[in-house]
Amino acid sequence: MRKPDRDGKQLCELRGKIIKQTSKVTALLVAFAVLMTSVFVLPAADVSAAAGMNAAARTGNIAAAQANIIAAARTSAVSIVKKAKARNISAGMTLISKDGTAFDYRTEAGEQLYGYDTLQGACANGGFAYLTLYNRLVEKSKIVKVDIASREVVRVSAPLQIYHANNLTYNTKKNLILATCCKVKAKRAVFIDPETLTVTGKKDIKLSKKVKKLPGSVRRKYKGFTAIAYNAEKDCYVGRLKGNENAIIFDGDLKPVRYVKLKGKQSSLLVQGMDSKGGYIYDVRSFKGRKKYNMVTIHTMSGKLVSKVTIPYGSAPGDELQCIFHDGGQFYAGIYRTTSQKHDTRKYHVLRSNKLYILDNMPQ
């Protein structure tokens, strides 16, 4: 038998090394696929792709092995993203209490029924929560500053011209609170000092043609915002448009930058507050008509739907989710309860309460 020449021998050795290294990579990727299967329950396509890698490597078809590696990685990534988008979660909730009963910050603040008595927006920072009490008779709100750990009321503001105050958000960089007026002066944002709880400024927001991706029809029908939330990690604001219910991304100085469609938003539910953290937007909704539940939809900053979080309270009349807010990594929910959805006469408001909950499993 003829012995292989020197060049042929080197070629065989090189091929052997390539197959060996490819087999190692394949083994690692197969292990990764097994791990991902246990976490995300990946489809059978990933397993077959891994088998294809191994077979290609053993036969020496390096190009085919590489193609299978890329295909498996792509398939796994797409599968994981699809699973994340489809997540439906029931929120774990723990009632915030004091001395064995539900913490009622309205009573603690000395406010009575038929006055400043209804929770709307809320925010938190540094262990303190800032909670609104709305007075529908005079269309003003007060802010109550509460020590979250001790449940002690630190300060109660004077009546503020922040109207419905549908949302509060805390700008940690500028150390200020921003209130979204919503129903009256819906284009206005009001700035509040978190120490004195006094108004320090206001801004009427305009949308120009310079806002990226903003359709002309949306700009012409612009009515204002139902909620504006600050994102500390990105130093930007996110606002939900009144009527349109999609979003505007602002810079840290509240300058409108771009328009974002919130895919999968729950337009059949009533718009409430809003929050934003890291790479996510939290769109808060409460029951409306025959819809007997509250929900938070979570979106990426580009508007893609990530999760739907059902709040396991909510029926009409009953518990209305008004807001969610966070302090560090902990999320909270504020729920308002009344005996009726009617707000025009006193007789329908025999019972009103504002309850706060710890959200135990909010994705972030």
C-alpha positions in Angstrom: 0.0 0.0 0.0 1.3 3.4 -0.9 2.1 5.7 2.0 0.7 9.2 2.0 3.1 11.9 1.1 4.2 14.6 3.6 1.7 17.2 2.5 -1.1 14.6 2.6 -0.1 13.6 6.1 -0.2 17.2 7.4 -3.6 17.7 5.7 -4.9 14.6 7.5 -3.5 15.8 10.9 -5.0 19.3 10.3 -8.4 17.8 9.5 -8.3 15.7 12.6 -7.5 18.8 14.8 -10.4 20.7 13.2 -12.8 17.9 13.8 -11.6 17.5 17.4 -12.0 21.3 18.1 -15.4 21.3 16.4 -16.6 18.4 18.5 -15.6 20.3 21.7 -17.6 23.3 20.5 -20.5 21.0 19.6 -20.4 19.4 23.1 -20.5 22.8 24.7 -23.4 23.9 22.6 -25.3 20.7 23.2 -24.8 21.3 27.0 -26.0 24.8 26.5 -29.1 23.6 24.6 -29.9 21.1 27.4 -29.6 23.9 29.9 -31.9 26.2 27.8 -34.3 23.4 27.4 -34.6 23.0 31.2 -35.2 26.7 31.6 -37.2 27.7 28.6 -38.5 24.4 27.3 -37.0 24.8 23.8 -38.7 23.1 20.8 -37.5 19.9 19.2 -35.9 22.0 16.4 -33.1 22.9 18.7 -32.4 19.2 19.5 -32.4 18.2 15.9 -30.0 21.2 15.1 -27.6 20.0 17.8 -27.7 16.5 16.4 -26.9 18.0 13.0 -23.9 19.7 14.4 -22.5 16.5 15.8 -23.1 14.4 12.7 -21.5 17.1 10.5 -18.5 17.3 12.7 -17.9 13.6 12.8 -18.0 13.3 9.0 -15.5 16.1 8.7 -18.0 18.5 7.0 -16.8 21.6 8.9 -18.8 24.1 6.9 -22.0 22.1 7.6 -21.1 22.0 11.3 -20.7 25.7 11.4 -24.0 26.2 9.6 -25.8 24.0 12.1 -24.2 25.8 15.0 -25.5 29.2 13.7 -28.9 27.7 12.9 -29.3 26.3 16.4 -28.2 29.6 18.0 -30.7 31.5 15.9 -33.5 29.1 16.6 -32.9 29.1 20.3 -32.7 32.9 20.5 -36.0 33.3 18.5 -37.7 30.7 20.7 -36.6 32.4 23.9 -37.8 35.8 22.7 -41.2 34.3 21.7 -41.6 32.6 25.1 -40.8 36.0 26.8 -43.4 37.8 24.7 -46.0 35.2 25.6 -45.6 35.4 29.3 -48.8 35.8 31.2 -48.3 36.4 34.9 -50.6 36.7 37.9 -49.0 39.2 40.3 -48.0 38.1 43.7 -49.3 40.8 46.1 -48.8 41.4 49.8 -51.0 44.0 51.6 -49.1 46.8 53.3 -50.4 46.9 56.9 -49.8 48.7 60.1 -50.7 47.4 63.6 -52.4 44.4 62.1 -54.7 46.3 59.7 -54.4 47.7 56.2 -52.3 50.9 56.1 -54.7 53.8 55.4 -52.5 56.8 54.6 -55.5 59.0 54.1 -56.6 58.5 57.7 -53.0 58.8 58.9 -52.8 62.1 57.1 -56.0 63.4 58.8 -58.0 63.7 55.6 -61.7 63.0 55.6 -64.2 61.4 53.2 -65.6 63.7 50.4 -62.5 65.8 50.4 -58.9 64.8 49.5 -59.6 61.1 49.6 -58.8 59.3 46.3 -55.5 57.7 45.4 -54.3 58.5 41.8 -50.6 58.7 41.0 -47.7 57.6 43.2 -43.9 57.3 43.1 -41.1 56.5 45.5 -37.4 57.0 46.2 -34.9 56.5 49.0 -37.4 54.6 51.3 -40.2 57.2 50.9 -43.4 57.0 49.0 -45.2 60.0 47.6 -49.0 59.3 47.3 -51.7 61.5 45.9 -55.1 62.3 47.4 -57.4 63.7 44.7 -60.4 66.0 45.4 -62.8 65.7 42.6 -65.0 68.6 43.9 -62.2 71.2 43.5 -60.1 69.4 40.9 -56.9 69.6 43.0 -54.7 67.0 44.8 -52.5 66.7 47.8 -49.3 64.7 48.1 -48.7 62.6 51.2 -45.0 61.6 51.9 -44.8 58.3 53.8 -41.9 56.4 55.3 -42.4 53.0 53.7 -40.6 51.0 56.5 -42.3 52.6 59.5 -45.6 53.5 57.8 -45.3 57.0 59.2 -46.6 60.1 57.4 -43.7 62.5 57.1 -45.5 65.4 55.4 -48.8 66.4 53.8 -48.7 69.0 51.0 -51.1 71.9 50.7 -53.7 71.6 47.9 -51.7 71.5 44.6 -52.9 72.6 41.2 -51.9 69.2 39.7 -55.6 68.5 39.0 -56.3 64.7 38.6 -52.6 63.9 39.2 -53.0 60.6 37.3 -49.3 59.8 37.6 -46.3 60.8 39.7 -42.7 59.9 38.9 -39.4 60.6 40.7 -36.5 62.0 38.7 -33.5 60.7 40.7 -31.0 62.8 38.7 -32.7 66.1 39.2 -34.2 65.1 42.6 -37.8 66.2 41.7 -41.2 64.8 41.3 -43.1 65.2 38.1 -47.0 65.1 38.1 -49.1 64.4 35.1 -52.3 66.5 35.2 -54.2 64.2 32.8 -57.9 65.4 32.7 -57.4 69.1 32.9 -54.3 70.7 31.4 -53.4 67.3 29.9 -50.4 68.8 28.1 -48.9 70.1 31.3 -46.2 68.5 33.5 -45.8 70.0 37.0 -42.5 69.8 39.0 -42.6 69.3 42.7 -39.9 69.5 45.4 -39.8 66.2 47.3 -38.8 67.8 50.6 -41.2 70.7 50.8 -43.9 69.2 48.5 -44.4 72.5 46.8 -44.6 73.3 43.1 -41.3 74.5 41.7 -42.3 74.8 38.0 -44.4 73.5 35.1 -44.0 72.8 31.4 -46.7 72.7 28.7 -45.4 70.0 26.3 -45.6 70.5 22.5 -45.0 67.9 19.8 -43.2 69.1 16.7 -42.3 67.6 13.4 -38.8 66.9 14.8 -40.1 64.0 17.0 -38.9 60.9 15.3 -41.4 58.5 13.8 -44.3 60.6 14.9 -47.1 60.4 12.3 -48.5 63.7 11.2 -52.1 62.6 12.0 -51.1 61.8 15.6 -49.3 65.2 16.0 -52.4 67.0 14.7 -54.7 65.2 17.1 -52.4 65.6 20.1 -54.4 66.2 23.3 -51.8 65.7 25.9 -50.7 62.8 28.2 -52.4 60.5 30.7 -49.2 59.5 32.3 -45.4 60.4 32.2 -42.8 58.1 33.9 -39.1 58.7 34.5 -36.5 56.0 33.7 -33.5 56.5 36.0 -31.2 54.0 34.2 -31.7 55.7 30.8 -32.2 59.2 32.2 -35.3 59.7 30.0 -39.1 60.0 30.4 -41.8 57.9 28.8 -45.3 59.5 28.3 -48.5 57.8 27.2 -50.5 59.9 24.8 -54.1 60.8 25.6 -56.5 59.1 23.2 -53.8 57.5 21.1 -52.5 55.5 24.0 -49.1 55.0 22.4 -45.9 56.5 23.8 -43.5 59.4 23.4 -39.9 59.0 24.6 -38.4 62.2 26.1 -34.8 63.0 27.1 -34.0 63.8 30.7 -35.0 67.4 30.2 -38.5 66.4 29.0 -37.8 67.2 25.4 -39.8 64.9 23.1 -37.5 62.6 21.1 -39.4 59.8 19.4 -42.8 58.1 19.0 -43.2 54.5 20.0 -46.2 52.2 19.3 -47.0 50.1 22.4 -47.8 46.7 20.8 -50.3 44.6 22.6 -51.6 47.5 24.8 -54.9 46.8 26.5 -57.1 49.5 25.0 -60.3 47.8 26.2 -59.2 48.7 29.8 -59.1 52.1 31.5 -55.7 53.9 31.3 -54.2 54.6 34.7 -50.6 55.3 35.8 -47.3 54.3 34.2 -43.8 53.3 35.3 -40.4 52.7 33.6 -37.3 50.9 34.8 -34.3 49.6 33.0 -35.3 48.5 29.5 -39.0 48.4 30.2 -42.2 50.4 30.1 -45.0 49.5 32.5 -48.5 50.4 31.2 -51.1 50.3 34.0 -54.8 49.6 33.3 -57.9 49.0 35.4 -61.2 47.3 34.7 -63.6 49.0 32.3 -67.2 48.0 31.6 -67.5 44.2 31.5 -63.7 43.7 31.9 -63.5 42.6 35.5 -59.7 42.7 36.1 -56.7 45.0 36.3 -53.6 44.5 34.2 -50.0 45.8 33.7 -48.5 45.3 30.2 -44.7 45.4 30.1 -43.1 46.7 26.9 -39.5 47.2 25.7 -38.4 50.8 25.1 -39.1 50.1 21.4 -42.7 49.1 22.3 -42.6 45.3 21.9 -44.9 43.4 24.3 -42.9 41.4 26.9 -45.4 40.3 29.5 -49.0 40.7 30.7 -49.3 40.9 34.4 -52.8 40.4 35.8 -53.5 42.0 39.2 -55.7 39.6 41.0 -58.1 42.3 42.3 -60.6 44.2 40.3 -64.3 44.2 39.7 -66.9 47.0 39.3 -67.7 48.2 41.8 -64.5 47.2 43.6 -60.8 47.5 43.5 -59.4 49.8 40.9 -55.6 49.6 40.2 -54.5 53.2 40.0 -50.7 53.0 39.8 -47.6 50.9 40.2 -44.3 52.5 41.3 -40.9 51.3 42.4 -38.1 52.1 44.9 -34.9 50.5 43.8 -35.8 46.9 42.8 -39.1 46.7 44.7 -42.4 47.4 43.0 -45.6 48.5 44.7 -49.2 48.9 43.6 -51.9 51.4 44.7 -55.5 50.3 44.6 -58.6 52.5 45.2 -61.9 51.0 46.3 -65.3 52.5 46.1 -68.8 51.1 46.2 -69.6 52.6 42.7 -67.9 53.9 39.6 -70.2 57.0 39.8 -68.4 60.1 41.1 -71.1 62.7 40.8 -73.0 62.5 44.1 -72.0 61.6 47.6 -74.5 58.9 48.2 -72.6 56.5 45.9 -69.4 56.9 48.0 -70.4 55.1 51.2 -67.1 53.3 51.2 -63.8 54.5 49.9 -60.4 53.2 50.7 -56.8 53.3 49.3 -54.7 50.2 49.8 -51.0 49.7 49.0 -49.5 46.4 48.1 -46.0 45.0 47.6 -45.7 43.4 44.2 -43.6 40.2 44.8 -42.9 39.0 41.2 -43.0 42.0 38.9 -40.6 41.4 35.9 -37.8 43.9 35.6 
